[in-house]
């Protein structure tokens, strides 16, 4: 995925998929994602199973990122913290933070 597609996914698509799967953003945090069941299409509606697979994969993708990337993705998109707050917590200049976020 391109950077803009990833940003668009987290800002627009993730909430819809999580709602279909009856989950929350916090369920995708690194400590929680391994506990989530992967739904099979035989046991549930096809759209719900698809939403479950996509959101689980997003959580797993975040889990395997570097510590810096995981913190930025988790705080910005899952916890919905302001970029300025994350920037200060991490001790990065605005330019460096946005470079890492991209």
Beta strands, then each sheet from edge to edge (+ up, - down):
end
